[in-house]
Amino acid sequence: MYVVAAIATQLPDDSPSSVVRTVTAQLAELKRQHRDEVQALRQALEAAQSENLELRRRLGPRHTTRPETS
């Protein structure tokens, strides 16, 4: 983790408060990265679902599959 090294070099003091600040900063960065990744995945999913819907519409109603009933 590059963030860890960057923050650790900025805080030479190993006091409990500096450790808490370091971990808090790392957590904030990880949360931001996670939020960005989730947003990108949601956008990709939305695009794929839209494309899937468009392809189903092009095929027409007789090519759509129906779930089997017992």
C-alpha positions as CSV (number, residue, x, y, z in Angstrom):
1,M,0.0,0.0,0.0
2,Y,1.6,3.2,-1.2
3,V,-0.7,5.3,1.1
4,V,0.7,3.6,4.1
5,A,4.3,4.3,3.2
6,A,3.5,7.9,2.4
7,I,1.6,8.6,5.6
8,A,4.2,6.7,7.7
9,T,7.0,8.9,6.4
10,Q,5.0,12.0,7.2
11,L,4.5,10.9,10.8
12,P,7.9,9.9,12.4
13,D,6.4,9.9,15.9
14,D,5.1,6.4,17.0
15,S,2.9,7.8,19.7
16,P,-0.6,6.3,19.9
17,S,-2.2,9.5,18.5
18,S,0.0,9.4,15.4
19,V,-0.8,5.7,14.9
20,V,-4.5,6.4,15.1
21,R,-4.1,9.3,12.6
22,T,-2.2,7.0,10.3
23,V,-4.8,4.2,10.4
24,T,-7.7,6.7,10.1
25,A,-6.1,8.2,7.0
26,Q,-5.5,4.7,5.5
27,L,-9.1,3.7,6.2
28,A,-10.4,6.9,4.6
29,E,-8.3,6.2,1.5
30,L,-9.5,2.6,1.3
31,K,-13.1,3.7,1.7
32,R,-12.7,6.2,-1.2
33,Q,-11.1,3.5,-3.4
34,H,-13.9,1.1,-2.6
35,R,-16.6,3.7,-3.3
36,D,-14.9,4.5,-6.7
37,E,-14.7,0.8,-7.6
38,V,-18.3,0.1,-6.6
39,Q,-19.4,3.1,-8.7
40,A,-17.5,1.8,-11.7
41,L,-18.9,-1.7,-11.3
42,R,-22.5,-0.3,-11.0
43,Q,-22.0,1.7,-14.2
44,A,-20.6,-1.3,-16.1
45,L,-23.6,-3.4,-14.8
46,E,-26.1,-0.8,-15.9
47,A,-24.5,-0.6,-19.4
48,A,-24.5,-4.4,-19.7
49,Q,-28.1,-4.6,-18.6
50,S,-29.1,-1.9,-21.1
51,E,-27.3,-3.7,-23.9
52,N,-28.9,-7.0,-22.9
53,L,-32.4,-5.4,-23.0
54,E,-31.7,-3.8,-26.4
55,L,-30.6,-7.2,-27.8
56,R,-33.7,-8.9,-26.4
57,R,-35.9,-6.3,-28.0
58,R,-34.2,-6.8,-31.4
59,L,-34.8,-10.6,-31.1
60,G,-38.5,-10.1,-30.6
61,P,-41.0,-11.9,-28.4
62,R,-40.7,-15.3,-30.0
63,H,-37.0,-15.7,-29.1
64,T,-37.3,-14.9,-25.4
65,T,-37.2,-17.8,-23.1
66,R,-39.9,-18.6,-20.6
67,P,-39.1,-20.2,-17.3
68,E,-40.2,-23.9,-17.2
69,T,-43.1,-24.6,-14.8
70,S,-43.6,-28.0,-13.2
